[in-house]
Amino acid sequence: MYAPFHIGGRFRIIPPRPPAGPNRIDLIMDRGAFGSGEHETTVSCLELLEKLPAVRGANVFDLGSGTGILSIAALKLGAATAICADISPEAVRNCRHNSRLNGVDERVTHLTGSLAELAADDFDLLLANIYGDLLLGFAAQIVPRVRPGGWLILSGILWEDNFSVRQAYEKAGCRVIRNRMLDEFSTLLLQKS
């Protein structure tokens, strides 16, 4: 069990059976191998997500979903649906469990496998908090899955990979809206042209 903590101006990360708390959007995370949301890249993604008006009504794709915290937050902010994909069966089980705890499971499709196995596209919002080298390699596969005008929040990018990742996504048809440099990592908010 861990103590509840706040992220940004709207989120409170809480364990199952939490104490009563302030007026925040509670994200219930059962701590497991993938943490509960305290990593700087997760915090950065949530802070960007809570300020993104386009999340309301969005169809979300969460690549490398882990606990599902990002897609759960998007759904609690008003997203319509989410597809959570991870190569780890344990992560998919954990994401499914956390989705149920948060009462959003009926709007989530859980997939185990690689990006190449995903048939869906035309997403309004793509979330990917994975390593920068993976984001770099996936740019040509990720961007076409986002509708024109859609949004991407990418994190897990080490400082030294920031320029390369940014450049790859710009070449693939995105423009950088925000580039946040964290302690060790960076987060990009992009919009597809």
C-alpha positions as CSV (number, residue, x, y, z in Angstrom):
1,M,0.0,0.0,0.0
2,Y,1.2,3.5,-0.7
3,A,0.1,7.0,0.4
4,P,-2.1,8.9,-2.0
5,F,-0.3,11.7,-4.0
6,H,-1.3,14.5,-6.3
7,I,-0.3,15.1,-9.9
8,G,-1.0,18.4,-11.6
9,G,-4.0,20.3,-10.6
10,R,-6.6,17.7,-11.1
11,F,-5.4,14.1,-10.4
12,R,-4.9,12.2,-7.1
13,I,-3.3,8.7,-7.4
14,I,-4.8,6.4,-4.8
15,P,-4.5,2.8,-3.7
16,P,-7.6,0.5,-3.7
17,R,-9.8,1.4,-0.6
18,P,-8.4,4.9,-0.3
19,P,-9.0,7.5,2.4
20,A,-11.4,10.3,1.7
21,G,-9.6,13.1,-0.2
22,P,-10.0,16.5,-1.8
23,N,-11.9,17.4,-5.0
24,R,-9.6,15.7,-7.5
25,I,-10.0,13.1,-10.2
26,D,-9.0,9.9,-8.5
27,L,-6.9,7.4,-10.4
28,I,-6.9,4.1,-8.5
29,M,-3.7,2.2,-9.1
30,D,-3.0,-1.1,-7.6
31,R,0.8,-0.9,-7.3
32,G,2.6,-3.7,-9.1
33,A,5.6,-4.2,-11.3
34,F,4.7,-1.0,-13.2
35,G,4.5,1.4,-10.3
36,S,1.6,3.6,-9.4
37,G,2.3,6.8,-11.4
38,E,5.1,8.6,-9.6
39,H,7.8,8.4,-12.3
40,E,8.6,11.8,-13.9
41,T,7.5,10.7,-17.4
42,T,4.1,9.6,-16.1
43,V,3.7,12.8,-14.1
44,S,4.6,14.9,-17.2
45,C,2.1,13.0,-19.4
46,L,-0.7,13.5,-16.9
47,E,0.1,17.2,-16.5
48,L,-0.2,17.6,-20.3
49,L,-3.2,15.4,-20.6
50,E,-5.2,17.4,-17.9
51,K,-4.8,20.6,-19.9
52,L,-5.6,19.1,-23.3
53,P,-9.3,20.0,-24.2
54,A,-9.2,17.6,-27.2
55,V,-9.3,14.7,-24.8
56,R,-13.1,15.1,-24.4
57,G,-14.8,12.6,-26.7
58,A,-11.5,11.3,-28.0
59,N,-10.7,7.8,-29.2
60,V,-7.4,7.0,-27.5
61,F,-4.6,4.6,-28.3
62,D,-2.2,3.9,-25.4
63,L,0.9,2.2,-26.7
64,G,2.9,0.4,-24.0
65,S,0.1,1.0,-21.6
66,G,1.7,-0.6,-18.5
67,T,-0.7,0.0,-15.6
68,G,-3.1,1.9,-17.9
69,I,-2.8,5.1,-15.9
70,L,-2.7,7.4,-18.9
71,S,-5.7,5.9,-20.7
72,I,-7.6,5.7,-17.4
73,A,-6.9,9.4,-16.8
74,A,-8.0,10.2,-20.4
75,L,-11.3,8.3,-19.9
76,K,-11.9,10.1,-16.6
77,L,-11.3,13.4,-18.4
78,G,-14.0,12.5,-20.9
79,A,-12.4,10.4,-23.7
80,A,-14.9,8.1,-25.4
81,T,-12.8,4.9,-25.7
82,A,-9.3,3.6,-25.3
83,I,-7.2,0.8,-26.8
84,C,-4.4,-0.2,-24.4
85,A,-1.7,-2.3,-26.0
86,D,1.4,-3.8,-24.4
87,I,3.8,-6.6,-25.3
88,S,3.8,-7.8,-21.7
89,P,0.9,-10.1,-20.7
90,E,1.5,-9.1,-17.1
91,A,1.1,-5.4,-18.0
92,V,-2.2,-6.2,-19.9
93,R,-3.5,-8.0,-16.8
94,N,-2.5,-5.1,-14.6
95,C,-4.1,-2.6,-17.0
96,R,-7.3,-4.6,-17.1
97,H,-7.4,-4.8,-13.3
98,N,-6.8,-1.0,-12.9
99,S,-9.4,-0.3,-15.5
100,R,-12.0,-2.3,-13.5
101,L,-11.0,-0.5,-10.3
102,N,-11.6,2.8,-11.9
103,G,-14.9,1.9,-13.5
104,V,-13.8,2.4,-17.1
105,D,-13.2,-1.2,-18.3
106,E,-16.3,-1.2,-20.5
107,R,-14.7,1.6,-22.6
108,V,-11.2,-0.1,-22.8
109,T,-10.0,-2.7,-25.3
110,H,-6.9,-4.5,-24.0
111,L,-4.4,-6.0,-26.4
112,T,-1.3,-8.1,-25.9
113,G,1.1,-7.8,-28.8
114,S,3.1,-5.5,-31.0
115,L,2.0,-2.3,-32.8
116,A,2.1,-4.2,-36.1
117,E,-0.7,-6.5,-34.9
118,L,-3.1,-3.6,-34.2
119,A,-5.6,-3.2,-37.1
120,A,-7.3,0.0,-35.7
121,D,-6.3,3.5,-36.7
122,D,-7.8,7.1,-37.0
123,F,-7.2,7.9,-33.3
124,D,-7.8,11.3,-31.9
125,L,-5.1,10.9,-29.2
126,L,-2.1,8.7,-29.0
127,L,-0.3,8.1,-25.7
128,A,3.1,6.4,-25.5
129,N,5.3,6.5,-22.5
130,I,8.0,4.1,-23.7
131,Y,11.7,4.4,-24.4
132,G,12.8,7.0,-26.9
133,D,14.6,4.4,-29.2
134,L,11.3,2.6,-29.5
135,L,9.4,5.8,-30.3
136,L,12.0,6.6,-32.9
137,G,11.6,3.2,-34.5
138,F,7.8,3.4,-34.4
139,A,7.3,6.9,-35.8
140,A,6.4,5.7,-39.3
141,Q,3.9,3.3,-37.8
142,I,2.4,5.5,-35.2
143,V,1.7,8.8,-37.0
144,P,-0.5,7.3,-39.7
145,R,-2.8,5.8,-37.0
146,V,-3.6,9.4,-35.7
147,R,-6.2,11.4,-37.6
148,P,-5.2,14.7,-39.1
149,G,-5.4,17.3,-36.3
150,G,-5.0,14.5,-33.7
151,W,-2.7,14.7,-30.8
152,L,0.3,12.7,-29.5
153,I,1.8,12.7,-26.1
154,L,5.2,10.9,-26.1
155,S,7.4,10.4,-23.2
156,G,10.2,8.1,-21.9
157,I,12.6,9.9,-24.1
158,L,16.1,10.4,-22.6
159,W,17.5,13.9,-23.1
160,E,20.1,12.7,-25.6
161,D,17.3,11.1,-27.8
162,N,15.0,14.2,-27.6
163,F,16.2,15.8,-30.9
164,S,16.1,12.6,-32.9
165,V,12.6,11.7,-31.7
166,R,11.3,15.2,-32.3
167,Q,12.8,15.3,-35.8
168,A,11.4,11.9,-36.7
169,Y,7.9,12.9,-35.7
170,E,8.1,16.2,-37.5
171,K,9.3,14.4,-40.7
172,A,6.3,12.0,-40.3
173,G,3.9,15.0,-40.3
174,C,3.6,16.3,-36.8
175,R,4.4,19.7,-35.3
176,V,5.8,20.1,-31.8
177,I,3.4,22.0,-29.5
178,R,5.4,21.4,-26.3
179,N,8.7,19.9,-25.5
180,R,9.2,19.4,-21.7
181,M,12.6,18.6,-20.4
182,L,12.5,16.7,-17.1
183,D,15.3,15.5,-14.8
184,E,16.4,12.7,-17.1
185,F,13.7,12.3,-19.7
186,S,11.6,14.5,-21.9
187,T,8.0,14.6,-23.0
188,L,6.6,15.8,-26.3
189,L,3.1,17.1,-27.1
190,L,2.6,16.9,-30.8
191,Q,-0.2,17.6,-33.2
192,K,-0.6,15.8,-36.5
193,S,-0.8,18.1,-39.5
